Amino acid sequence: MALMADLQRFLRDRSLSVCNLPQKGRSLFTGRDFVPGEVITSQEPYVCVPNNSSPESRCDGCFKTNNLKKCSGCQVVWYCGSSCQKSEWKLHRHECKALSTLEKEKRKFVTPTIRMMLKLYIKRNLQNEKVIPITTTDDYSLVEALVSHMSELDEKQLMLYAQMANLVNLILQLPSIDLKEIAENFSKFSCNAHSICDSELRPQGIGLYPFVSIINHSCAPNAILVFEEQMAVVRAMGHIPKDSEVTISYIETAGSTLTRQKSLKEQYLFHCECTRCSNIGTPHDIEESAILEGYRCANENCTGFLLRDPDERGFVCQKCTLLRSKEEVKKLAGDVKKVSENAPASPSAENKQDAISVYKAMEKLQARLFHSFSITLMRTREKLLKMLMEVENWREALNYCRLIVPVYLRVYPATHPLIGLQLYTQGKLEWLLEETEDAVSSLTKAFDILRISHGTSTCFMKELSAKLDEARAEACFKRAN
Ligand SMILES: C[S@@+](CC[C@H](N)C(=O)[O-])C[C@H]1O[C@@H](n2cnc3c(N)ncnc32)[C@H](O)[C@@H]1O
């Protein structure tokens, strides 16, 4: 009861409230207007772990990748130095002891999700023993309140969680541990845990933020969740009036309504009825799906979108009425598939040039098959951009970057950080290639978007701001000369 009163006070102080909505369960509401970029709430993780997939390991404290040393006790966890090791020791002391007794063979099964569960129980025990203080938002009772959807899981999923719970039990060997509760907590992780990303939205680890987890999903959200180190920060993406529900997006929102709904159903077990999803089946929604996930017109100069021909002969352009035959589409799709089978998902440094050639061939074929705003084509270009940056081919990288930005502008809301980040990359490339005026324009747009999602006080934003100032000064100098 005291905790509930604490939570109510905590919410009131931040002009927020939690309501129970029949279709959604707990939902976070605003008690005043919020302006674009304003922090609505933030929270440190109850528990978090880095993604420690080889070859890249991360420090357990700060998630950095440099100067790492393995914990000599358990040989599982990495640290960048004594400061991180010390700050983690209260918790890791217990985990280390438990992991050390685990057979070496079994240690490879200790995935980040398993580790997060180990840390969850260790922290709960330490809080019960008052070794770690309990605060309003750092409290296991908030974990207990999370939705699990246990009763909706199929046999296969339940079996997997039971096996994972057994492993946790084997490692921790706590006398009072309840296997059913651990399995249920794995299910809670699946629909409540967040992927912790750096400022450039690259995943670094996973974390449980039981207060932030009260926020529901929308495919047209009014807020965004970003991370400052490991702290989750929720910012308003636009003006949010008083008494509105705060929503974030749980998924990649670039995709047709059917694709978005499928991924929400699979992982979060609900049917989304947000403003975008309630358009399903309308002419606008059909057009959008055909553009994002469909084929291009046979006439190269036409920008129309294609729908299935009622006589099943193929696909008809809705702008110029030209028919693209089933056979032609099938042949081209087969060619794309053949090339894509040779495209490595993560090419090594040695075969990067070969991989670039394969992806370029794939991009050419996809550009003939798909609409120019196709998500599949966009993903191939993103991959090419990344590889070209890695081999320092700035000119070609810039060309792909310029093809990606218009697609982002179409598939994401205007203040989405992915647009800002892509413009930031474009600006840096333009500057490097001495297209200074263009660089100033791209960096300015990037800054205007990213200051809403990222704020202005992080190192990342300070660096962007400094680059923009420098580019402006250089452009001024060039103009004067
Ligand atoms: C991270 S929790 C959000 C808080 C949750 N409403 C609660 O009561 O704890 C995610 C779960 O909330 C529900 N949810 C989130 N967004 C929703 C939405 N737009 N419509 C319906 N249910 C939603 C789903 O059950 C989903 O698995």
The ligand as a MOL file (V3000), in Angstrom:
LIG
                    3D

  0  0  0     0  0            999 V3000
M  V30 BEGIN CTAB
M  V30 COUNTS 27 29 0 0 0
M  V30 BEGIN ATOM
M  V30 1 C 4.8720 -3.4090 -22.1140 0
M  V30 2 S 3.2550 -3.8990 -21.7290 0 CHG=1
M  V30 3 C 2.3980 -2.3770 -21.6570 0
M  V30 4 C 1.6350 -2.2010 -20.3610 0
M  V30 5 C 0.4560 -3.0980 -20.1840 0
M  V30 6 N -0.7250 -2.4730 -20.7410 0
M  V30 7 C 0.2390 -3.4420 -18.7410 0
M  V30 8 O -0.9250 -3.4930 -18.3290 0
M  V30 9 O 1.1990 -3.7270 -18.0300 0 CHG=-1
M  V30 10 C 2.8230 -4.6240 -23.2550 0
M  V30 11 C 1.4580 -5.2730 -23.2630 0
M  V30 12 O 0.4690 -4.2670 -23.1410 0
M  V30 13 C -0.6190 -4.5340 -24.0180 0
M  V30 14 N -0.6550 -3.4930 -25.0500 0
M  V30 15 C 0.3090 -2.5990 -25.3560 0
M  V30 16 N -0.0780 -1.7710 -26.3250 0
M  V30 17 C -1.3060 -2.1290 -26.6680 0
M  V30 18 C -2.2470 -1.6520 -27.6170 0
M  V30 19 N -1.9710 -0.6430 -28.4190 0
M  V30 20 N -3.4430 -2.2810 -27.7040 0
M  V30 21 C -3.7380 -3.3320 -26.8970 0
M  V30 22 N -2.8910 -3.8240 -25.9740 0
M  V30 23 C -1.6940 -3.2430 -25.8420 0
M  V30 24 C -0.3470 -5.8950 -24.6120 0
M  V30 25 O -0.9430 -6.8400 -23.7870 0
M  V30 26 C 1.1490 -5.9990 -24.5550 0
M  V30 27 O 1.6270 -7.3210 -24.5210 0
M  V30 END ATOM
M  V30 BEGIN BOND
M  V30 1 1 1 2
M  V30 2 1 2 3
M  V30 3 1 2 10
M  V30 4 1 3 4
M  V30 5 1 4 5
M  V30 6 1 5 6
M  V30 7 1 5 7
M  V30 8 2 7 8
M  V30 9 1 7 9
M  V30 10 1 10 11
M  V30 11 1 11 12
M  V30 12 1 11 26
M  V30 13 1 12 13
M  V30 14 1 13 14
M  V30 15 1 13 24
M  V30 16 1 14 15
M  V30 17 1 14 23
M  V30 18 2 15 16
M  V30 19 1 16 17
M  V30 20 1 17 18
M  V30 21 2 17 23
M  V30 22 1 18 19
M  V30 23 2 18 20
M  V30 24 1 20 21
M  V30 25 2 21 22
M  V30 26 1 22 23
M  V30 27 1 24 25
M  V30 28 1 24 26
M  V30 29 1 26 27
M  V30 END BOND
M  V30 END CTAB
M  END
